[in-house]
């Protein structure tokens, strides 16, 4: 992979609420992760972003793609106009920005970063997700230390080096998730729950440019398709 582009747009919050309610992908007090997920799949069917970042207050939407501005313009011109307008991809909105971040990346280069991610792991014996702090209760680690150890391991396993965590902000996000449709019903079961979310800021070194660009494109951790796990590079 030689090129990677960062897309920035500004979504219409009122549209997200009404569209989400109409399609049963949003409920009051829940985040907009499922709504953004649905709209991105409408617009980019076949190659939706693996992860994205969405500011629930400002409406700022960020994601990485392999496609440049000209390619995206041509692609979006043929897509659902309502969805394009809602996510800020029309010139009648603020428009959207596409920047090539590839020239900013070199081998063995240090970068500052931020990532918002649920610190969870998959339990093979129960086939369920579990908070990494709860899973590490026997180690006597504090919650912040358990989360820090986990994210350092995740980023290191993604090919990054010398990962340093400077700050950890711990909170919760109320999320909506839907089950699969049953054979006897057209409706899908839904659940709204509080998901533990940690926002990490720190730095790392990119050992190899191609590996780093793939990590940015792929995202990190669970729930990537719903607005978590995107590495935001700060320098």
MOGI-V80314 format. One record per pair of residues at least 12 apart in sequence whose ideal C-beta (glycine too) atoms are under 6 Angstrom apart, sorted by the first residue. I is the first residue (numbers start at 1). GAP is how many residues later the second one is. Records with the same first field share a line. If there is no record, write none. Layout:
I = GAP + GAP
This chain:
1 = 209 + 212 + 213
3 = 99
4 = 60 + 97 + 98 + 209
5 = 60 + 63 + 93 + 95
6 = 58 + 93 + 95
7 = 56 + 58 + 91
8 = 54 + 89
9 = 52 + 78 + 79 + 80 + 87
10 = 49 + 50 + 78 + 84
11 = 48 + 50 + 76 + 77
12 = 74
13 = 46
15 = 71
16 = 16 + 19
20 = 15
25 = 13
27 = 149 + 165
29 = 145
30 = 144 + 146 + 162
31 = 25 + 142 + 144
33 = 142 + 193 + 194
34 = 142
36 = 18
37 = 188 + 189
39 = 44 + 48
42 = 38 + 41
43 = 36 + 40
49 = 14
50 = 168 + 169 + 174
51 = 168 + 173 + 178 + 179
52 = 175 + 178
53 = 177
54 = 173
64 = 152 + 153
69 = 29
76 = 13
105 = 104 + 107
107 = 101 + 102
109 = 97
110 = 93 + 95
111 = 122
112 = 91 + 122 + 123
113 = 118 + 120
114 = 87 + 118
115 = 85 + 116
116 = 83 + 112
117 = 104 + 111 + 112
118 = 77 + 79 + 104 + 105 + 110
119 = 13 + 28 + 31 + 79
120 = 102
131 = 65
132 = 14 + 18
133 = 13
144 = 24
147 = 21 + 51
148 = 17
151 = 49
154 = 66
158 = 57
159 = 52 + 56
160 = 44
161 = 44 + 46
162 = 43
163 = 41
164 = 38 + 39
165 = 35 + 37
166 = 35 + 36
167 = 34
168 = 30 + 32
169 = 30
170 = 28
171 = 26
172 = 22 + 24
173 = 22 + 24
174 = 20
175 = 20
176 = 16
177 = 14
178 = 12
216 = 15
